Amino acid sequence: MPAVERAVPAVFSRRAFALAGLGVVGSPLVAAAAQLLLADRIGLPGGLAAGLAVLAGAALAALLGALAAWAGRRLAFYEIAAGWLLLVVLEFGPLLALGPRLRGGAVLAGWESQGKLVLVLGLLLTSALAATCTFVGATLSYLVLGSGRFDPSLSYELFVAKSHLRLDTRTLLALFGMVVTGIVPGMLALIAWSVWQDRRERAAQRRGEVVWRRRLPATLLMTLISIGGVAIGVWALTVVLSVMSGFEADLKAKILGQNAHGMVMKYGGPADFTGWREARDKVLGVPGIAAATPFLYEEVMLSAGQNLTGAILKGVDPATVGTVTDWPRKLEEGRLDYLAHPERIPPPGDEGRAFDELERRPGGGVARAARPPPGGEPLPGIVVGRELARSLRVFVGDVVNVISPLGDLGPAGPQPKSRPFRVAGVFYSGMYEYDSKFAYVELAAAQRLFGVGDAVTGLELKMRNVDAARPVTRRVLAALEGYPYRVKDWGEMNRNLFSALMMEKVVMAVILGFIVLVASFIIVATLIMLVLEKTREIAVLKSMGAGLASVMKIFVAEGLIIGAVGTAFGLLLGYGTCALIDKVGIPLDPEVYYISNLPVLVDPAQFGLVALAAMALSYLATIYPATKAARLQPVEGLRSE
């Protein structure tokens, strides 16, 4: 027997420990550096940059794990476990001890905004991924090089694995039919068939006939249970992630429809941004910019009759605002050009009513302020959200008073400034926060109200590629020669919201991933049963010269077959369920969720990641039974017979 196939020594290999520890600790650092390079320097979209960064870190961990196994001439279980503990000490210890005492920087921001639990969970997932990749690399290296030479062949091992599992075409077709028809109908059909067989057997026994009934082998039953466990885990994970991705995509569409992809502002406030026309010309010349429009942004109070509420007033350019945002196309009542031509606003009662009659019941406080005198200057127009119009009980043509705290200085000190506006339109964005707080007026009217002359708050930008907003805004800042200008992209403006959604998705994936983890333990139990059942065959193979790596390949192949079949069935179930939800629809209360049906977004990348995770867990579940089988001595196997 070659020296590499001797029993595993209990002494650490220093080279293997160093390589495994370097893979576990260095993989997250390489992933972070790759993310910084790809996203911030090269300017790739965030999702693509993150995926490539994770692949880079995983590849490094797998490579160093393979080198660790080669250096130790064994599976390097102990080295990888020690490397993982080293990662915990190096990452978690100082951060948990010093995190609350840190001042400034991204660490403190993440600590305070997301909390200890989220940060620790992120580090735990990172370390687990690094340790898993290192371990996978080490075991694969051993399977290929464990015989003392490079041996990637797998044909004979696959043949033996198929004969052990007994997964013939008939069984797979039955499983596939159960998946296509659904788990519950398939199980009911199976129970009905079993009851019918029992009745036939009892009837034959009463007639005195001998009935031979084919019994399902225990190992095949365990194999089918393992496949079902993996399929259910993958099914649940894909459906939940698709639904959460649907909610995220719907929310992103509404946010980007109401807001711009980016904005340019000046330090010092709106009074300092006077040369915005020249700045807009420079911005429009930057590659990647599709449109730009000025805006003026202030917080005000709106009153109509006895109704009063706070709001955010934005002065916009009616000629260009529609090229940057989508809210002008979401007007339910009125028209956008009423802002530029307030004399065209119809009088109260002439525009169609979109609200319920309950909103206009007696005592409801519907505003019916006096119209401007004949021949006088028409009042400027204002566009409000649906919920804001309901709270004020106003319709198109009604008068709304805008009260600004930025008033003139009077004898008693600063006095708020008030000016009447007429409702020119009502929009519905689908988000309560926007529909209840935002109001839009013409830019010149807002400048007169706030007394800022020709100044604006900034420029709103629309990108040709929304995912490349961050590098494009940096090019805009470079074109404007930096200070006193500053830029923001949509991801930065909504960082907390999308970070919370992403963390929620990750947590749900981890929680539902435990279903696949439990299924992997079923795979372990199934393979251990196979090892105990095939003790004699293993002894014969080793007596004929099969090496440790060759025996391990057999049981690794068996586990991978179980995982692959279960993953394929789970993906089919997940895609079918998502297609059914998308086609039929699960109704939601639009008054609560602002969406009529449950959204579903089938992302091939997510399905691929789920499949990869399921296969990785299935592979890891095979290592222990395969190792036990490989270490079986031929004499012990033959003696047991």
C-alpha positions in Angstrom: 0.0 0.0 0.0 1.5 3.4 -0.9 2.6 5.7 1.9 -0.1 8.2 1.2 -2.8 5.5 2.0 -1.6 4.9 5.6 -3.8 5.7 8.5 -4.2 9.5 9.1 -1.6 10.6 11.6 -2.7 12.7 14.6 0.1 15.2 14.1 -0.6 18.5 12.4 1.2 19.2 9.1 2.5 22.7 9.5 2.4 23.4 5.8 -1.2 22.1 5.5 -2.3 24.2 8.6 -0.7 27.3 7.2 -2.3 26.9 3.8 -5.7 26.0 5.2 -5.6 28.9 7.6 -4.5 31.3 4.8 -7.4 30.1 2.7 -9.9 30.6 5.4 -8.6 34.0 6.5 -7.5 35.4 3.2 -10.6 34.5 1.2 -12.8 37.2 2.7 -10.0 39.8 2.3 -9.5 38.9 -1.4 -13.3 39.1 -1.9 -13.4 42.5 -0.3 -10.5 43.8 -2.4 -12.0 42.4 -5.6 -15.4 44.1 -4.7 -13.6 47.4 -4.2 -11.7 47.1 -7.5 -14.5 45.9 -9.7 -17.3 48.2 -8.3 -15.4 51.4 -7.4 -12.4 51.4 -9.8 -13.7 49.6 -12.9 -17.3 50.6 -12.4 -19.1 47.3 -12.9 -22.7 47.0 -11.6 -23.0 46.2 -8.0 -24.6 42.7 -8.4 -22.1 41.6 -11.0 -19.1 43.0 -9.0 -20.3 41.3 -5.8 -20.7 37.9 -7.6 -17.3 38.1 -9.2 -15.7 39.1 -5.9 -17.3 36.1 -4.1 -16.1 33.8 -6.9 -12.6 35.2 -6.6 -12.6 34.6 -2.8 -14.0 31.1 -3.2 -11.5 30.2 -5.9 -8.6 31.3 -3.7 -10.0 29.4 -0.7 -10.5 26.2 -2.8 -7.0 26.5 -4.3 -5.3 26.9 -1.0 -7.4 24.1 0.4 -6.3 21.9 -2.4 -2.7 22.8 -1.7 -3.2 22.1 2.0 -4.4 18.6 1.2 -1.5 18.0 -1.2 1.0 19.3 1.5 -0.5 17.2 4.2 -1.0 14.2 1.9 -4.5 13.7 3.5 -7.9 15.3 3.9 -6.6 17.9 6.3 -9.7 17.9 8.5 -7.8 19.2 11.5 -6.0 21.9 9.7 -9.2 23.3 8.2 -11.0 23.2 11.5 -8.0 25.0 13.1 -8.0 27.6 10.3 -11.7 28.3 10.8 -11.1 28.8 14.5 -8.3 31.1 13.7 -10.6 33.1 11.5 -13.2 33.4 14.3 -10.5 34.7 16.7 -9.0 37.2 14.2 -12.4 38.6 13.0 -14.9 38.2 15.7 -12.8 38.7 18.8 -11.4 42.3 18.1 -14.6 43.4 16.5 -16.9 42.3 19.3 -14.5 43.8 21.9 -13.7 47.1 20.2 -16.8 47.7 18.0 -18.8 49.8 20.5 -15.7 51.9 21.2 -14.9 52.7 17.6 -15.5 56.3 16.4 -16.2 57.1 12.8 -15.7 55.0 9.7 -17.8 52.4 7.9 -17.4 49.9 10.8 -19.2 52.1 13.2 -21.9 53.0 10.7 -22.6 49.4 10.0 -22.5 48.6 13.8 -25.0 51.3 14.7 -27.4 51.1 11.7 -27.7 47.3 11.4 -26.7 46.2 14.9 -24.4 43.6 16.3 -26.6 40.7 15.1 -26.5 41.6 11.5 -22.7 42.3 11.5 -21.9 39.1 13.3 -24.2 37.2 10.9 -22.4 38.7 7.9 -19.0 37.7 9.3 -20.3 34.2 10.2 -21.6 33.7 6.7 -18.3 35.0 5.2 -16.3 32.7 7.4 -18.5 29.7 6.8 -18.3 30.3 3.0 -14.5 30.6 3.2 -14.2 27.5 5.4 -16.5 25.5 3.1 -14.6 26.5 -0.1 -11.3 25.6 1.6 -12.7 22.2 2.7 -14.2 21.5 -0.8 -10.8 22.3 -2.4 -9.0 20.0 0.1 -11.3 17.1 -0.4 -11.4 17.4 -4.2 -7.6 17.5 -4.2 -7.4 14.4 -2.1 -9.9 12.5 -4.4 -7.8 13.4 -7.4 -4.3 13.0 -5.9 -5.0 10.6 -3.0 -3.8 7.5 -4.9 -0.3 9.1 -5.3 -0.9 10.1 -8.9 -3.2 12.4 -10.8 -6.4 10.3 -11.3 -9.5 12.3 -12.3 -11.3 9.2 -13.7 -14.8 8.5 -12.4 -16.5 6.2 -14.9 -16.1 2.9 -12.8 -17.0 4.6 -9.6 -20.2 6.0 -11.2 -21.1 2.5 -12.4 -20.7 1.1 -8.9 -22.6 4.0 -7.4 -25.6 3.5 -9.7 -25.8 -0.2 -8.9 -25.8 0.6 -5.1 -28.5 3.3 -5.3 -30.8 1.2 -7.6 -32.2 4.3 -9.2 -33.5 2.8 -12.5 -35.4 4.7 -15.2 -38.7 3.5 -13.9 -38.1 4.9 -10.4 -36.9 8.2 -11.8 -39.9 8.5 -14.1 -42.2 7.9 -11.2 -40.5 10.6 -9.2 -40.6 12.9 -12.1 -44.4 12.3 -12.6 -44.9 13.0 -8.9 -43.0 16.2 -9.2 -45.0 17.3 -12.3 -48.3 16.5 -10.8 -47.4 17.8 -7.4 -46.2 16.3 -4.2 -49.6 16.0 -2.6 -51.4 14.4 -5.6 -48.5 12.1 -6.2 -48.5 11.0 -2.6 -52.3 10.4 -2.7 -51.9 8.4 -5.9 -49.1 6.3 -4.2 -51.2 5.7 -1.1 -54.2 4.7 -3.3 -52.0 2.3 -5.3 -50.7 0.7 -2.1 -54.2 0.3 -0.6 -55.3 -1.4 -3.9 -52.3 -3.7 -3.8 -53.1 -4.7 -0.2 -56.7 -5.4 -1.1 -55.6 -7.6 -4.0 -53.1 -9.4 -1.7 -55.8 -10.1 1.0 -58.3 -11.3 -1.6 -55.7 -13.7 -3.0 -54.8 -15.0 0.5 -58.4 -15.7 1.2 -58.6 -17.8 -2.0 -55.5 -19.7 -0.8 -53.2 -18.3 -3.5 -49.6 -17.4 -2.8 -48.9 -13.8 -3.6 -45.4 -12.5 -4.1 -45.2 -8.8 -3.6 -42.1 -6.9 -4.5 -40.8 -5.1 -1.4 -39.0 -1.8 -1.6 -35.4 -2.2 -0.4 -34.5 -0.2 2.7 -31.6 1.6 1.0 -33.8 2.6 -2.0 -36.4 3.9 0.4 -33.8 6.0 2.2 -32.5 7.2 -1.1 -35.9 8.4 -2.2 -36.4 10.1 1.2 -33.1 11.9 0.8 -34.0 13.0 -2.7 -37.4 14.3 -1.4 -35.7 16.2 1.4 -33.3 18.0 -0.9 -36.1 18.7 -3.4 -38.4 20.2 -0.7 -35.5 22.4 0.6 -34.6 23.7 -2.8 -38.3 24.2 -3.7 -39.0 26.3 -0.6 -35.8 28.3 -1.0 -36.3 29.2 -4.7 -40.0 30.2 -4.1 -39.3 32.4 -1.1 -36.3 34.1 -2.8 -38.3 34.7 -6.0 -41.1 36.3 -4.0 -38.7 38.5 -2.0 -37.0 39.5 -5.3 -40.4 40.4 -6.7 -41.1 42.7 -3.8 -37.6 44.2 -4.1 -38.0 44.8 -7.9 -41.4 46.3 -7.4 -40.1 48.6 -4.7 -37.1 49.6 -6.8 -39.3 50.4 -9.8 -41.5 52.6 -7.7 -38.5 54.4 -6.0 -36.7 54.9 -9.4 -40.0 56.0 -11.0 -40.5 58.7 -8.3 -36.9 59.7 -7.9 -34.0 60.3 -10.2 -31.1 57.9 -10.7 -28.7 60.5 -9.3 -28.4 64.1 -8.3 -25.9 66.9 -8.3 -25.9 69.5 -5.5 -23.6 72.2 -4.0 -22.3 72.5 -0.5 -23.9 75.5 1.3 -27.6 75.1 0.3 -29.8 76.2 -2.6 -28.9 79.8 -2.4 -25.4 79.0 -3.7 -26.4 76.9 -6.7 -27.0 79.7 -9.2 -25.0 78.6 -12.2 -27.1 75.5 -12.7 -27.7 76.0 -16.4 -23.9 75.8 -17.2 -23.6 72.9 -14.9 -26.5 71.1 -16.6 -24.8 71.6 -20.0 -21.6 70.0 -18.7 -23.5 67.1 -17.1 -25.4 66.3 -20.3 -22.0 65.9 -22.0 -20.9 63.1 -19.7 -21.2 59.6 -21.2 -24.0 57.6 -19.6 -26.2 60.6 -18.8 -29.6 60.5 -20.6 -31.3 63.6 -19.1 -31.0 66.2 -16.4 -33.5 68.6 -14.8 -33.3 71.3 -12.0 -35.2 71.0 -8.8 -35.8 73.0 -5.6 -36.5 71.1 -2.4 -38.0 72.4 0.9 -40.2 71.2 3.7 -43.5 73.1 4.1 -47.0 72.9 5.6 -50.1 72.6 3.5 -53.5 73.7 4.6 -56.9 73.5 3.0 -59.9 74.6 5.1 -59.4 73.2 8.5 -57.0 70.5 7.4 -53.3 70.8 7.9 -50.4 68.5 7.1 -46.7 68.6 6.6 -45.3 68.0 3.1 -42.1 68.1 0.9 -42.4 70.7 -1.8 -40.4 70.3 -4.9 -40.1 72.9 -7.6 -39.6 71.3 -11.0 -39.3 72.2 -14.6 -42.4 70.9 -16.3 -40.6 70.7 -19.7 -37.8 68.4 -18.6 -39.0 66.6 -15.4 -40.8 63.9 -17.4 -37.5 62.9 -19.0 -35.9 62.1 -15.6 -38.7 60.7 -13.4 -41.9 58.8 -14.1 -44.3 60.6 -11.7 -45.8 62.9 -14.4 -47.0 59.8 -16.2 -48.8 58.7 -13.0 -51.2 61.5 -12.8 -54.7 60.3 -12.0 -56.3 63.7 -12.3 -55.2 67.0 -13.9 -52.4 67.6 -16.3 -48.7 68.4 -16.0 -48.9 71.4 -18.3 -51.2 73.1 -15.8 -48.1 73.9 -13.8 -46.7 76.0 -16.6 -50.1 77.4 -17.6 -52.1 77.7 -14.3 -54.8 79.7 -16.1 -55.9 76.4 -17.7 -56.7 74.7 -14.4 -60.4 73.9 -14.4 -62.6 75.4 -11.7 -63.6 73.2 -8.8 -66.2 70.6 -9.8 -65.3 70.5 -13.5 -62.6 67.8 -13.2 -63.7 64.2 -12.7 -63.7 63.0 -9.1 -61.6 59.9 -8.3 -62.3 59.7 -4.6 -65.3 58.0 -2.9 -68.4 60.0 -2.0 -67.5 59.4 1.7 -64.6 61.8 1.3 -67.1 64.6 0.4 -69.7 63.8 3.1 -71.1 66.8 5.0 -68.7 68.0 7.6 -65.8 66.4 5.8 -64.1 69.7 5.4 -63.7 69.6 1.6 -61.8 72.8 0.6 -63.7 75.2 -1.5 -61.7 78.4 -1.2 -62.7 81.4 -3.2 -61.6 81.6 -6.8 -59.2 84.4 -7.8 -61.0 87.6 -8.8 -61.9 88.0 -12.5 -59.0 89.5 -14.4 -56.5 88.9 -11.6 -53.3 86.9 -11.9 -54.1 83.2 -11.8 -52.8 81.3 -8.8 -49.9 78.9 -9.5 -50.6 75.2 -9.7 -49.5 72.4 -7.4 -49.6 68.6 -7.9 -50.1 66.5 -4.8 -50.2 62.8 -4.1 -53.4 60.8 -3.7 -53.0 60.3 0.1 -52.1 64.0 0.5 -55.2 65.0 -1.4 -57.3 62.7 0.8 -55.9 64.1 4.0 -56.5 67.7 2.8 -59.8 66.7 1.1 -59.0 68.6 -2.0 -59.6 68.0 -5.7 -58.3 69.5 -9.0 -59.1 73.2 -8.9 -59.3 73.6 -5.2 -57.0 76.1 -3.4 -54.2 74.9 -1.1 -52.2 77.3 1.1 -48.4 76.6 1.2 -46.8 77.7 4.4 -43.0 78.0 4.4 -41.0 78.5 7.6 -38.4 80.4 5.6 -40.3 83.7 5.8 -39.4 87.3 6.1 -38.1 89.0 9.2 -40.8 91.0 11.0 -41.0 93.1 14.1 -41.6 90.0 16.2 -38.8 88.0 14.5 -39.0 85.5 11.6 -42.5 85.0 10.3 -43.7 82.1 8.1 -44.6 82.9 4.5 -47.9 81.7 3.1 -49.1 81.6 -0.5 -52.2 80.0 -2.1 -51.8 77.5 -4.9 -54.5 75.7 -6.9 -54.4 71.9 -7.3 -53.3 71.1 -10.8 -53.2 67.4 -10.5 -53.2 64.3 -8.3 -50.7 61.5 -8.8 -50.5 57.9 -7.5 -47.0 56.4 -7.3 -48.0 53.2 -5.4 -45.9 54.1 -2.3 -47.6 55.6 0.7 -44.6 57.7 1.7 -44.5 59.5 -1.6 -48.3 59.8 -2.1 -48.7 61.3 1.4 -45.8 63.7 1.6 -44.7 65.0 -1.9 -46.1 68.0 -3.7 -44.8 69.6 -6.9 -44.9 73.2 -8.2 -43.4 75.0 -11.1 -39.7 75.9 -10.5 -40.2 79.7 -10.9 -43.1 79.7 -8.4 -41.0 77.8 -5.9 -38.1 80.2 -6.3 -40.5 83.1 -5.7 -42.0 81.5 -2.7 -38.7 80.7 -1.0 -37.0 83.9 -2.2 -33.9 82.3 -3.6 -33.8 84.1 -6.9 -32.5 81.9 -9.8 -30.9 79.3 -7.5 -31.9 75.7 -7.2 -31.2 72.8 -4.8 -29.6 70.7 -7.5 -29.9 68.7 -10.7 -31.7 65.4 -11.0 -30.0 63.0 -13.4 -31.2 60.0 -15.4 -28.7 57.3 -16.4 -28.8 55.2 -19.5 -27.9 52.2 -17.3 -29.4 52.4 -13.8 -27.0 49.8 -12.4 -24.0 51.9 -13.5 -25.3 55.0 -11.6 -22.3 55.2 -9.2 -19.5 55.3 -11.7 -21.5 57.7 -13.9 -22.0 60.1 -11.0 -18.3 60.0 -10.3 -17.6 61.0 -13.9 -20.1 63.8 -13.5 -18.3 65.0 -10.4 -15.0 64.9 -12.4 -16.6 66.9 -15.2 -17.7 69.5 -12.7 -14.2 69.6 -11.3 -15.2 68.5 -7.8 -15.8 70.9 -4.9 -18.1 72.7 -4.3 -20.2 70.2 -6.2 -21.2 66.8 -4.7 -23.1 63.9 -6.2 -25.4 61.1 -5.0 -26.7 58.0 -6.7 -30.0 56.2 -6.0 -28.2 53.4 -4.1 -26.6 55.9 -1.8 -29.9 57.8 -1.2 -31.8 54.6 -0.4 -28.9 52.6 1.2 -30.7 51.8 4.4 -33.8 50.5 2.7 -32.1 48.3 0.2 -29.6 47.1 2.8 -32.4 46.0 5.0 -34.1 44.2 2.1 -30.9 42.4 1.2 -30.2 41.4 4.8 -33.8 40.2 5.1 -33.3 38.1 2.0 -30.0 36.7 3.3 -31.5 35.8 6.6 -34.5 34.1 5.0 -32.1 32.2 2.7 -30.1 31.1 5.7 -33.2 30.0 7.7 -34.7 28.1 4.7 -31.2 26.7 3.9 -31.5 24.7 7.1 -34.1 22.5 5.3 -31.4 21.5 2.8 -28.9 21.1 5.6 -31.3 18.6 7.3 -31.7 16.8 4.0 -27.9 16.6 3.8 -27.9 14.8 7.2 -30.4 12.3 5.7 -27.9 11.8 2.9 -25.3 11.1 5.5 -27.6 8.5 7.1 -28.3 6.9 3.7 -24.7 6.6 2.8 -23.8 5.1 6.2 -26.5 2.5 5.6 -24.9 1.8 2.2 -21.5 1.5 3.8 -22.8 -1.0 6.4 -24.7 -2.9 3.7 -21.8 -3.0 1.2 -19.0 -3.9 3.7 -18.1 -7.1 1.8 -18.1 -5.4 -1.6 -15.8 -2.7 -0.2 -13.4 -5.3 1.3 -13.3 -7.1 -2.1 -12.5 -3.9 -4.0 -9.7 -3.0 -1.6 -8.3 -6.6 -1.8 -8.3 -6.2 -5.6 -6.1 -3.1 -5.3 -8.7 -0.2 -5.1 -7.1 2.7 -3.2 -8.6 5.0 -0.6 -9.4 7.7 -3.1 -11.2 5.2 -5.4 -13.4 3.9 -2.7 -14.2 7.4 -1.6 -15.2 8.4 -5.1 -17.9 5.7 -5.1 -19.7 7.1 -2.1 -19.1 10.7 -3.1 -20.7 9.9 -6.4 -23.7 8.3 -4.7 -24.2 11.4 -2.6 -23.8 13.7 -5.5 -26.4 11.7 -7.5 -28.9 12.0 -4.7 -28.2 15.7 -4.4 -28.4 16.3 -8.2 -31.7 14.5 -8.6 -33.2 16.2 -5.6 -31.9 19.6 -6.7 -33.3 19.1 -10.2 -36.7 18.2 -8.9 -36.6 21.1 -6.5 -35.8 23.6 -9.2 -38.6 22.2 -11.3 -41.1 22.5 -8.5 -39.8 26.0 -7.6 -40.1 27.3 -11.2 -43.5 25.7 -11.6 -44.7 27.3 -8.4 -43.4 30.7 -9.4 -45.0 30.5 -12.8 -48.3 29.5 -11.3 -48.2 32.4 -8.8 -47.3 34.8 -11.6 -50.0 33.5 -13.9 -52.8 33.0 -11.4 -51.8 35.6 -8.9 -52.3 35.7 -5.1 -54.4 38.8 -4.4 -53.2 41.3 -1.8 -55.1 44.3 -0.3 -53.8 47.3 -2.3 -54.9 49.6 0.6 -52.3 47.8 2.8 -49.6 46.6 0.5 -50.0 49.1 -2.4 -49.9 46.2 -4.8 -52.7 44.1 -6.1 -51.0 40.7 -6.5 -48.0 38.9 -4.9 -45.0 39.8 -7.0 -42.7 37.1 -8.3 -39.3 37.5 -10.1 -37.6 34.4 -11.3 -33.9 35.2 -11.3 -31.7 32.5 -13.0 -28.7 33.7 -11.0 -30.6 33.0 -7.7 -31.8 29.6 -9.0 -28.2 28.8 -9.9 -26.9 29.8 -6.5 -29.5 27.7 -4.7 -28.5 24.7 -6.9 -24.9 25.3 -6.2 -25.5 25.5 -2.4 -27.6 22.4 -2.5 -24.9 20.5 -4.4 -22.2 21.8 -2.1 -24.1 20.6 1.0 -24.7 17.3 -0.7 -21.0 16.9 -1.5 -20.0 17.8 2.1 -22.4 15.3 3.4 -20.6 12.5 1.5 -17.2 13.1 3.0 -17.6 11.4 6.4 -19.3 8.2 5.1 -16.9 8.0 2.2 -14.0 8.4 4.6 -15.4 5.6 6.8 -15.7 3.3 3.8 -12.2 4.1 2.6 -10.7 3.3 6.0 -12.4 -0.1 6.2 -9.8 -2.8 6.4 -10.4 -5.7 4.0 -9.9 -8.3 6.8 -12.7 -6.6 8.9 -15.1 -6.6 5.9 -14.5 -10.2 5.1 -14.7 -11.3 8.7 -18.1 -9.7 9.1 -19.4 -12.1 6.5 
